């Protein structure tokens, strides 16, 4: 009786299940990619644009800025190619060969992200836009501030010793070279930009540094035991194209090198401890130097131990740099 009752209930349910109409399958379509992602990018009279696809928004913006600067570099390069651009030491050929690399280092702070699109879970696209006038005004202001800062530092260093002057002027020379990219960009963006004024300034800072380097000379003296140390220091300075003089001059950096030693004996091994004293003077003013302690194995012959110490000092200078190893504060980079 119970089985008939269950059968009576099951059969209608079965027919209802078989007769149910399945829901139609909806095919999922991929989100359409906006045309601006693959379309050529052109600047207009007011704006410069950049487009890029990267793993995330931040990387895409950075790549888009590079894209914008790359095309700007190509545009400006073509302008230099079609003109007779010669000014001081910056000839047309030098400018043409370097313009892209200089412009690639330019920082762009004023830009808008005007379009974004998530291409896939690992690709993000952006379009950025920069106002040309605001971009140029920011570069002009930056150039003006940099020139004023460099001139101020050049003025302050006039009373310093020759070693300090060299280091400061070399650093200012490197800073002035970075201005060339902004000068190139502004020359390409604005025909009335007074580029000659800045090119002359960059050349002036360069000449200040070169004159200072030519004026910098070293007179090196040493005792008998320190001749090998003196030779190492002379060799390094000559490699960096500094002047070594045989007679003291009024503007010479005097390098005095002396050394002393002490043999420490033990049952296992004898050690000779060599103390090297290096002192630098400019017009009787102490301007550097260092006390260096070198330890060598002693086999009964001081000449042999000193020879090894000469080699090890040379290696220390190579690995640590001349300032850290022996206390000569020179900007060699």
VENJO-V244194 format. One line per field, one symbol per residue. psi: psi as a letter, one per 40 degrees, with the letter a starting at -180 (. if undefined). Layout:
# VENJO-V244194
psi=???
This chain:
# VENJO-V244194
psi=ddddddddddddddddddehhihihhhhiihhhidedeiihhiaddiiiiiihadidddddddddddddddddddddddddeighhhbegiddddddeddddddehhhdgiiheiihhdaeehhiihihhhdddddddddddddddddddddddddedeiiddddddddddddddddeeddddddddddhdehgdddddddddddddddddddddhihhhiiideedddddddddddddefihhieiiideihhhhhiiiihhhiiddihhhhhhhhhhhihfehheaiihhhhhihheehdddddddddddddddddddiddddeehghhe.
